[in-house]
Amino acid sequence: MSDSKKILKAGLIGTGSSATNIAETIASLDIVEMVGIADVNVDGAKSLAEKYNVEYITKNYEELCKKDNIDFIIISTPHALHYKMAKCALENNKHVLTEKPITTKISHAEDLIKVAREKKLKLGVHFQCRFFGAVKKAEDMINSGVLGKILQVNVSVMWHRPHEYYDGSNWKGKWDLEGGSSLINQAIHPLDEMVHLVGEVKTLFGLMGVKYHNIETEDNTAAAFVFQNGAFGTLQTSTATKAAFPAKLTIFGVEGGLEIDGNILTYHKADGTSEVTDFTAGGQVGSAKDPKLFSLKAHSALMEDFCDAIINDRKPTVNGEEGIKSLKVVRAVYESNGEKIIHL
């Protein structure tokens, strides 16, 4: 970072568990400080503000976006609210870092990307897993050609969330607020890792359904697809299996394969042996058993990268164009819905 002493001012919209992780991340960094919090839950905003010494709170996110002393806005709210909040921030000349997914609709994400580009503002998406040691090493190995030609890829996130997880929420399990469930929420990180490491998807056939919970959206999905580079892919997601399997991204090449389980990388060699590299000292992500597990190291790396992009006028590593890639796969699965092949 060329000017690590420069302090940026951030405003935070939202006060849920993800927002708390973001506040904790900001508190650990010298390059940025949080100067404002907005949430309709004023008590939540007050509690977070007191914990992190933030003076300004408001129940109106538009007021936060208009504050002159704020450089960028961080959005950590129900998925479907990301678009209007990010649009408001951009229209008030604020850079934007939004929690995943970027939005729930492709057209909304494209609009944000367009507005940010036109106004020369930074738009980032909080896919912190791209900064995991396991993912970075996997990227280096794939780029070096050690796996040979990539043949197939599988994303498997077969988790469990109790009925209370949805019943106790005013937005989860609802199309108009969460925009989906097991796929767009729980599986979005390994899905982002997939498109980052292997490339974008060309055609897809997907299935989805509600098999266990009392929700509108889905608690199980499956899909088969073809990447633009010709590799085959499959995915399976669930929040209904009490066995709670680990979330994995598996990449199969002619000369070897890789398996990413959180921040653990297993390299399966052509001679039948395996090599495991455990990066968990650098933090894990939410898991089948603990959805609130939090990696300060990965969150900090993403936040520092976004701040550096603002200071040095470059694109963030996980910019809007990158953040929309996983959303395209999600929306294709939902649109396919066992009825048609989708061409992305």
MOKAUR-V41488 format. One line per field, one symbol per residue. psi: psi as a letter, one per 20 degrees, with the letter a starting at -180 (. if undefined). burial: + if it has 9 or more other C-alpha atoms within 8 Angstrom, else -. A space follows every 10 residues. Layout:
BEGIN
psi->???
burial->???
END
This chain:
BEGIN
psi->phmiippqpq qpoqkahhhh ggghghhiqi iqqpiqppqh nhhgggghhg hjlphpqqio hhgghiphjp hqpppmrqgi igghgggggg hkkpqpoqrq rgaipghggh ggggggghjl qpoqpmmiii jqhgghhggg gghijhibpp gqqpponnap prhhgghjqj hqjphighja ehgifhjhgh gggghghhrq qgqqpqqqro igrmrhdqjp qqqqrprhji qqqqqpqqki oihmqqpqpp pprgirrqpo ndkpppoorh jirqopooji hjqrrqahhn ijppohgggg ggghggghhg gjmrpqgmag hghighhhgg hgghhgkjhq ppo.
burial->------++++ +++++---++ +++++++-++ +++++++++- -+-+++-++- ---+--++++ ++-++----+ ++++++++++ +++-++++++ ---+++++++ ++++-+-+++ -++-+++--- +++++++++- ++++++-++- ++---+++-+ ++++++++++ ----++---- -++++-++++ ++++++++++ +++++++-++ ++++++++++ --+-+-++++ ++++++++-- ++++++++++ +--+-+++++ ++++++++++ +++++++++- -------++- -+++++++-- --++++-+++ ++++++++++ -----+-+++ --++++++++ ++++-++--- ++--
END
